[in-house]
Amino acid sequence: MRKQFIVYLSLMIACAHLVTAAIAATPPIGTESSNILYVDKKQPTAFKTIQSAIDASSQFKSVIILIAPGLYQEKLYITRNNLSLVGSSLSDTRIEYAQLRNNWRENHDSDWGAAVINIAGSDINIVNLSVTNNYGRLHNTHDHQFAIRGFENATRIILHQCDITADGADTLSLWNKENGLYYHSYCSFTGATDMVCPRGAALIEHSTFFNLKQTATLWHDGELDSEQKLVVASSTFDGVENFWLGRHHYDAQFYLFNNQFSERMADKAIFKKTYDDVSRNRANYYGARYYFYANQSPIKFPWLATNITQAQHTQFTEPSLEQWVFKGNWQPTKVLAELQKELQKETQNHKFTSEPFKL
Protein backbone atom coordinates (compact mmCIF):
# COMPACT_ATOMS: atom_id res chain seq x y z
CA MET A 1 0.00 0.00 0.00
CA ARG A 2 2.82 2.39 0.89
CA LYS A 3 4.55 1.55 -2.40
CA GLN A 4 1.38 2.37 -4.32
CA PHE A 5 1.08 5.68 -2.51
CA ILE A 6 4.68 6.62 -3.34
CA VAL A 7 4.10 5.82 -7.01
CA TYR A 8 0.87 7.84 -6.97
CA LEU A 9 2.59 10.79 -5.27
CA SER A 10 5.46 10.67 -7.77
CA LEU A 11 3.01 10.82 -10.64
CA MET A 12 1.27 13.82 -9.10
CA ILE A 13 4.55 15.65 -8.69
CA ALA A 14 5.58 14.94 -12.24
CA CYS A 15 2.22 16.10 -13.59
CA ALA A 16 2.30 19.29 -11.55
CA HIS A 17 5.44 20.43 -13.32
CA LEU A 18 4.42 19.45 -16.84
CA VAL A 19 2.74 22.80 -17.44
CA THR A 20 2.77 24.15 -21.00
CA ALA A 21 4.34 27.46 -21.92
CA ALA A 22 0.88 28.96 -22.40
CA ILE A 23 -0.17 27.93 -18.85
CA ALA A 24 -3.06 25.51 -19.09
CA ALA A 25 -6.33 26.11 -17.27
CA THR A 26 -6.18 25.29 -13.58
CA PRO A 27 -6.93 21.56 -13.01
CA PRO A 28 -10.18 20.70 -11.19
CA ILE A 29 -9.81 20.70 -7.42
CA GLY A 30 -9.86 17.33 -5.67
CA THR A 31 -12.85 15.39 -4.44
CA GLU A 32 -11.69 14.56 -0.92
CA SER A 33 -12.57 16.68 2.10
CA SER A 34 -10.57 19.77 2.88
CA ASN A 35 -7.40 19.13 4.85
CA ILE A 36 -4.47 20.67 6.69
CA LEU A 37 -0.91 19.68 5.81
CA TYR A 38 2.30 20.48 7.68
CA VAL A 39 5.75 21.48 6.50
CA ASP A 40 8.46 21.15 9.12
CA LYS A 41 12.05 20.13 8.50
CA LYS A 42 12.40 18.92 12.09
CA GLN A 43 9.30 16.71 12.30
CA PRO A 44 9.65 13.22 10.77
CA THR A 45 5.97 12.97 9.80
CA ALA A 46 5.75 16.39 8.13
CA PHE A 47 6.64 17.42 4.59
CA LYS A 48 10.19 18.74 4.33
CA THR A 49 9.53 21.16 1.45
CA ILE A 50 6.60 23.44 0.69
CA GLN A 51 6.38 22.24 -2.92
CA SER A 52 6.04 18.61 -1.89
CA ALA A 53 3.07 19.57 0.30
CA ILE A 54 1.49 21.53 -2.56
CA ASP A 55 1.95 18.58 -4.92
CA ALA A 56 0.38 16.18 -2.43
CA SER A 57 -2.64 18.43 -1.90
CA SER A 58 -4.29 17.94 -5.29
CA GLN A 59 -6.72 15.33 -3.97
CA PHE A 60 -8.35 17.77 -1.51
CA LYS A 61 -11.16 20.24 -2.22
CA SER A 62 -9.22 22.89 -0.34
CA VAL A 63 -6.07 22.81 1.74
CA ILE A 64 -4.23 24.83 4.35
CA ILE A 65 -0.49 24.25 4.40
CA LEU A 66 1.08 25.28 7.71
CA ILE A 67 4.79 26.05 7.43
CA ALA A 68 7.08 25.87 10.45
CA PRO A 69 9.78 28.49 11.07
CA GLY A 70 12.83 28.16 8.87
CA LEU A 71 14.46 29.18 5.60
CA TYR A 72 12.97 27.41 2.57
CA GLN A 73 15.23 27.88 -0.45
CA GLU A 74 12.86 26.66 -3.12
CA LYS A 75 10.76 27.82 -6.04
CA LEU A 76 7.01 27.19 -5.79
CA TYR A 77 4.50 26.25 -8.50
CA ILE A 78 0.82 26.57 -7.58
CA THR A 79 -1.50 24.91 -10.12
CA ARG A 80 -4.61 24.39 -8.00
CA ASN A 81 -7.41 26.44 -6.46
CA ASN A 82 -8.34 26.96 -2.80
CA LEU A 83 -4.90 26.89 -1.24
CA SER A 84 -3.59 28.73 1.83
CA LEU A 85 0.12 28.93 2.64
CA VAL A 86 0.53 30.05 6.26
CA GLY A 87 3.80 30.60 8.07
CA SER A 88 4.48 31.21 11.72
CA SER A 89 5.39 34.86 11.05
CA LEU A 90 7.00 36.89 8.28
CA SER A 91 10.20 37.18 10.32
CA ASP A 92 10.80 33.49 10.96
CA THR A 93 9.17 31.66 8.01
CA ARG A 94 11.08 32.64 4.89
CA ILE A 95 10.95 31.49 1.27
CA GLU A 96 14.00 32.54 -0.73
CA TYR A 97 15.23 31.90 -4.26
CA ALA A 98 17.50 33.74 -6.74
CA GLN A 99 16.06 34.03 -10.27
CA LEU A 100 16.55 36.66 -12.96
CA ARG A 101 13.71 36.80 -15.45
CA ASN A 102 16.01 37.26 -18.47
CA ASN A 103 18.03 34.19 -17.51
CA TRP A 104 14.87 32.12 -17.23
CA ARG A 105 13.51 33.27 -20.58
CA GLU A 106 16.69 32.25 -22.39
CA ASN A 107 15.50 28.64 -22.21
CA HIS A 108 11.74 28.99 -21.63
CA ASP A 109 8.87 30.32 -23.73
CA SER A 110 6.99 31.94 -20.84
CA ASP A 111 7.42 33.39 -17.35
CA TRP A 112 6.11 30.18 -15.76
CA GLY A 113 8.94 29.46 -13.34
CA ALA A 114 10.54 32.92 -13.46
CA ALA A 115 9.29 33.83 -9.96
CA VAL A 116 9.89 32.52 -6.47
CA ILE A 117 6.14 31.79 -6.24
CA ASN A 118 4.38 31.07 -9.55
CA ILE A 119 0.57 31.06 -9.33
CA ALA A 120 -1.81 29.54 -11.90
CA GLY A 121 -4.73 28.99 -9.52
CA SER A 122 -7.42 31.04 -7.80
CA ASP A 123 -8.46 31.62 -4.19
CA ILE A 124 -4.86 31.59 -3.02
CA ASN A 125 -3.99 32.98 0.43
CA ILE A 126 -0.39 33.68 1.45
CA VAL A 127 -0.10 34.67 5.11
CA ASN A 128 2.66 35.28 7.68
CA LEU A 129 5.48 34.64 5.23
CA SER A 130 8.56 36.35 3.83
CA VAL A 131 9.09 35.81 0.09
CA THR A 132 12.41 37.01 -1.35
CA ASN A 133 14.02 36.92 -4.78
CA ASN A 134 17.61 37.76 -3.86
CA TYR A 135 19.20 37.53 -7.31
CA GLY A 136 19.95 41.25 -7.43
CA ARG A 137 22.03 41.43 -4.27
CA LEU A 138 24.01 38.38 -5.38
CA HIS A 139 24.70 39.74 -8.88
CA ASN A 140 24.32 43.52 -8.46
CA THR A 141 21.36 44.15 -10.75
CA HIS A 142 17.92 45.78 -10.55
CA ASP A 143 16.62 44.00 -13.65
CA HIS A 144 13.29 42.09 -13.63
CA GLN A 145 13.17 39.50 -10.86
CA PHE A 146 9.75 38.43 -9.62
CA ALA A 147 9.05 37.46 -6.03
CA ILE A 148 5.46 36.46 -6.92
CA ARG A 149 4.04 36.12 -10.44
CA GLY A 150 0.33 35.44 -10.98
CA PHE A 151 -0.77 34.24 -14.39
CA GLU A 152 -3.72 34.91 -16.69
CA ASN A 153 -6.24 32.62 -14.96
CA ALA A 154 -5.27 33.45 -11.36
CA THR A 155 -7.69 35.58 -9.35
CA ARG A 156 -8.78 36.23 -5.76
CA ILE A 157 -5.26 36.28 -4.34
CA ILE A 158 -4.68 37.48 -0.77
CA LEU A 159 -1.37 38.50 0.79
CA HIS A 160 -1.63 39.21 4.51
CA GLN A 161 1.16 40.03 6.96
CA CYS A 162 3.83 39.22 4.40
CA ASP A 163 7.20 40.67 3.43
CA ILE A 164 7.49 40.54 -0.39
CA THR A 165 10.95 41.49 -1.65
CA ALA A 166 12.91 41.44 -4.88
CA ASP A 167 16.09 43.31 -5.72
CA GLY A 168 14.73 44.48 -9.06
CA ALA A 169 11.67 45.29 -11.15
CA ASP A 170 8.19 43.72 -10.94
CA THR A 171 8.45 42.33 -7.40
CA LEU A 172 4.74 41.50 -7.17
CA SER A 173 3.24 40.85 -10.61
CA LEU A 174 -0.36 39.58 -10.56
CA TRP A 175 -1.37 39.68 -14.19
CA ASN A 176 -4.91 38.45 -14.75
CA LYS A 177 -5.92 41.27 -17.05
CA GLU A 178 -9.50 40.10 -17.57
CA ASN A 179 -10.88 39.53 -14.07
CA GLY A 180 -8.01 39.67 -11.57
CA LEU A 181 -8.99 40.49 -7.97
CA TYR A 182 -6.25 41.01 -5.37
CA TYR A 183 -6.19 42.05 -1.71
CA HIS A 184 -3.04 42.81 0.32
CA SER A 185 -2.98 43.98 3.93
CA TYR A 186 -0.31 44.61 6.56
CA CYS A 187 2.44 43.74 4.08
CA SER A 188 5.79 45.24 3.17
CA PHE A 189 6.93 45.48 -0.45
CA THR A 190 10.49 46.12 -1.63
CA GLY A 191 11.75 46.33 -5.21
CA ALA A 192 12.60 48.58 -8.12
CA THR A 193 10.77 49.61 -11.31
CA ASP A 194 6.99 48.95 -11.19
CA MET A 195 7.54 46.89 -8.05
CA VAL A 196 3.82 46.39 -7.37
CA CYS A 197 2.09 46.08 -10.73
CA PRO A 198 -1.39 44.50 -10.75
CA ARG A 199 -3.63 43.97 -13.77
CA GLY A 200 -7.30 44.09 -12.85
CA ALA A 201 -8.67 45.28 -9.47
CA ALA A 202 -6.44 45.52 -6.41
CA LEU A 203 -6.81 46.89 -2.88
CA ILE A 204 -3.74 47.36 -0.66
CA GLU A 205 -4.16 48.53 2.94
CA HIS A 206 -1.91 49.15 5.97
CA SER A 207 1.26 48.31 4.07
CA THR A 208 4.71 49.75 3.38
CA PHE A 209 6.56 50.28 0.10
CA PHE A 210 10.30 50.80 -0.36
CA ASN A 211 11.69 51.54 -3.83
CA LEU A 212 15.34 50.66 -4.47
CA LYS A 213 15.64 52.80 -7.60
CA GLN A 214 14.64 56.20 -9.03
CA THR A 215 11.72 54.64 -10.86
CA ALA A 216 8.00 54.00 -10.40
CA THR A 217 6.76 52.24 -7.27
CA LEU A 218 3.20 51.52 -8.45
CA TRP A 219 1.94 50.37 -11.87
CA HIS A 220 -1.53 49.37 -13.02
CA ASP A 221 -3.30 47.94 -16.06
CA GLY A 222 -7.08 48.39 -16.13
CA GLU A 223 -7.76 48.91 -19.81
CA LEU A 224 -10.35 46.11 -20.24
CA ASP A 225 -12.89 47.50 -17.75
CA SER A 226 -13.45 51.07 -16.59
CA GLU A 227 -14.20 49.72 -13.08
CA GLN A 228 -10.78 48.12 -12.65
CA LYS A 229 -8.63 50.10 -10.24
CA LEU A 230 -5.62 50.05 -7.94
CA VAL A 231 -6.47 51.44 -4.51
CA VAL A 232 -3.82 52.00 -1.84
CA ALA A 233 -4.97 53.18 1.58
CA SER A 234 -3.41 53.88 4.99
CA SER A 235 0.06 52.89 3.82
CA THR A 236 3.56 54.41 3.72
CA PHE A 237 5.94 55.02 0.81
CA ASP A 238 9.71 55.42 1.01
CA GLY A 239 12.78 54.66 -1.08
CA VAL A 240 16.02 56.00 -2.44
CA GLU A 241 16.32 59.72 -3.10
CA ASN A 242 13.89 60.84 -5.85
CA PHE A 243 11.99 57.58 -6.17
CA TRP A 244 8.80 57.91 -8.23
CA LEU A 245 5.27 57.19 -7.09
CA GLY A 246 3.79 55.50 -10.17
CA ARG A 247 3.22 55.10 -13.89
CA HIS A 248 1.32 52.94 -16.38
CA HIS A 249 1.60 51.75 -19.98
CA TYR A 250 -2.05 50.71 -20.38
CA ASP A 251 -5.15 52.59 -19.38
CA ALA A 252 -5.17 52.63 -15.59
CA GLN A 253 -6.95 54.00 -12.53
CA PHE A 254 -5.20 54.94 -9.26
CA TYR A 255 -6.77 55.88 -5.92
CA LEU A 256 -4.55 56.82 -2.96
CA PHE A 257 -6.24 57.52 0.37
CA ASN A 258 -4.70 58.48 3.74
CA ASN A 259 -1.15 57.46 2.85
CA GLN A 260 2.16 58.90 4.06
CA PHE A 261 5.02 59.73 1.71
CA SER A 262 8.64 60.35 2.68
CA GLU A 263 10.64 63.44 1.79
CA ARG A 264 12.65 61.29 -0.63
CA MET A 265 9.78 60.98 -3.11
CA ALA A 266 10.39 62.86 -6.37
CA ASP A 267 8.22 65.70 -7.61
CA LYS A 268 6.91 63.48 -10.38
CA ALA A 269 3.21 62.81 -10.78
CA ILE A 270 1.82 59.43 -11.84
CA PHE A 271 2.05 59.33 -15.63
CA LYS A 272 1.36 57.26 -18.74
CA LYS A 273 4.53 55.92 -20.35
CA THR A 274 4.79 56.68 -24.08
CA TYR A 275 7.38 55.85 -26.71
CA ASP A 276 8.89 57.64 -29.70
CA ASP A 277 7.73 54.63 -31.71
CA VAL A 278 4.00 55.43 -31.59
CA SER A 279 3.07 51.87 -32.58
CA ARG A 280 4.10 50.83 -29.06
CA ASN A 281 1.72 53.24 -27.33
CA ARG A 282 -1.54 51.86 -25.95
CA ALA A 283 -4.89 53.59 -26.39
CA ASN A 284 -6.10 55.80 -23.55
CA TYR A 285 -9.80 54.84 -23.41
CA TYR A 286 -10.87 56.51 -20.17
CA GLY A 287 -8.49 59.44 -19.74
CA ALA A 288 -6.11 60.29 -16.89
CA ARG A 289 -7.52 58.85 -13.65
CA TYR A 290 -5.39 59.65 -10.60
CA TYR A 291 -7.34 60.35 -7.43
CA PHE A 292 -6.00 61.47 -4.03
CA TYR A 293 -7.57 62.06 -0.64
CA ALA A 294 -6.00 63.10 2.69
CA ASN A 295 -2.47 61.94 1.92
CA GLN A 296 0.44 63.28 3.96
CA SER A 297 3.81 64.41 2.59
CA PRO A 298 6.46 66.75 4.04
CA ILE A 299 6.68 68.36 0.60
CA LYS A 300 3.34 69.69 -0.68
CA PHE A 301 3.32 68.58 -4.30
CA PRO A 302 0.33 70.11 -6.12
CA TRP A 303 -0.35 66.86 -8.00
CA LEU A 304 -0.64 64.96 -4.69
CA ALA A 305 -3.29 67.27 -3.26
CA THR A 306 -6.80 66.00 -2.51
CA ASN A 307 -8.82 66.10 -5.74
CA ILE A 308 -12.05 64.35 -4.72
CA THR A 309 -14.71 65.63 -2.37
CA GLN A 310 -15.43 64.25 1.08
CA ALA A 311 -18.78 63.02 -0.24
CA GLN A 312 -17.03 61.08 -3.01
CA HIS A 313 -14.58 59.61 -0.52
CA THR A 314 -17.44 58.54 1.74
CA GLN A 315 -19.14 56.94 -1.24
CA PHE A 316 -15.98 54.93 -1.94
CA THR A 317 -15.34 53.86 1.66
CA GLU A 318 -18.85 53.08 2.91
CA PRO A 319 -19.73 50.45 3.88
CA SER A 320 -16.16 49.34 3.08
CA LEU A 321 -13.38 49.88 0.61
CA GLU A 322 -13.35 46.22 -0.37
CA GLN A 323 -17.03 46.25 -1.31
CA TRP A 324 -16.44 49.23 -3.57
CA VAL A 325 -13.24 47.89 -5.18
CA PHE A 326 -14.55 44.36 -5.74
CA LYS A 327 -18.17 45.40 -6.39
CA GLY A 328 -19.46 42.95 -3.78
CA ASN A 329 -18.15 39.94 -5.71
CA TRP A 330 -15.47 39.02 -3.16
CA GLN A 331 -14.99 39.52 0.58
CA PRO A 332 -11.30 38.95 1.32
CA THR A 333 -11.49 40.06 4.96
CA LYS A 334 -14.18 37.43 5.54
CA VAL A 335 -11.88 34.85 3.94
CA LEU A 336 -9.11 35.88 6.34
CA ALA A 337 -11.44 35.76 9.36
CA GLU A 338 -12.48 32.21 8.48
CA LEU A 339 -8.86 31.19 7.97
CA GLN A 340 -7.94 32.64 11.34
CA LYS A 341 -10.60 30.47 13.02
CA GLU A 342 -8.99 27.36 11.54
CA LEU A 343 -5.57 28.49 12.75
CA GLN A 344 -6.89 29.12 16.25
CA LYS A 345 -8.05 25.48 16.39
CA GLU A 346 -4.54 24.34 15.49
CA THR A 347 -3.11 26.59 18.20
CA GLN A 348 -5.52 25.22 20.78
CA ASN A 349 -4.48 21.69 19.82
CA HIS A 350 -0.81 22.74 20.19
CA LYS A 351 -0.11 21.67 16.62
CA PHE A 352 0.96 25.02 15.19
CA THR A 353 1.60 28.57 16.34
CA SER A 354 1.01 31.47 13.97
CA GLU A 355 1.15 35.21 14.50
CA PRO A 356 -2.38 36.51 15.17
CA PHE A 357 -4.09 38.30 12.28
CA LYS A 358 -4.69 42.02 12.21
CA LEU A 359 -8.20 42.38 10.83
Secondary structure as UniProt FT lines:
FT   HELIX           2..17
FT   TURN            21..22
FT   STRAND          35..39
FT   TURN            41..42
FT   TURN            44..45
FT   HELIX           50..56
FT   TURN            57..59
FT   STRAND          63..67
FT   STRAND          70..72
FT   STRAND          76..78
FT   STRAND          83..87
FT   TURN            90..92
FT   STRAND          93..97
FT   HELIX           101..105
FT   TURN            112..113
FT   STRAND          117..119
FT   STRAND          124..127
FT   STRAND          130..133
FT   HELIX           135..139
FT   STRAND          148..150
FT   TURN            152..153
FT   STRAND          157..160
FT   STRAND          163..166
FT   STRAND          172..175
FT   TURN            177..179
FT   STRAND          181..185
FT   STRAND          188..191
FT   TURN            193..194
FT   STRAND          201..205
FT   STRAND          208..211
FT   STRAND          216..219
FT   TURN            223..224
FT   TURN            226..227
FT   STRAND          230..233
FT   STRAND          236..239
FT   TURN            241..242
FT   STRAND          243..248
FT   STRAND          254..257
FT   STRAND          260..261
FT   TURN            263..264
FT   STRAND          271..272
FT   HELIX           278..280
FT   STRAND          290..293
FT   HELIX           302..304
FT   HELIX           310..317
FT   HELIX           321..325
FT   TURN            326..328
FT   HELIX           332..348
FT   TURN            349..350
//
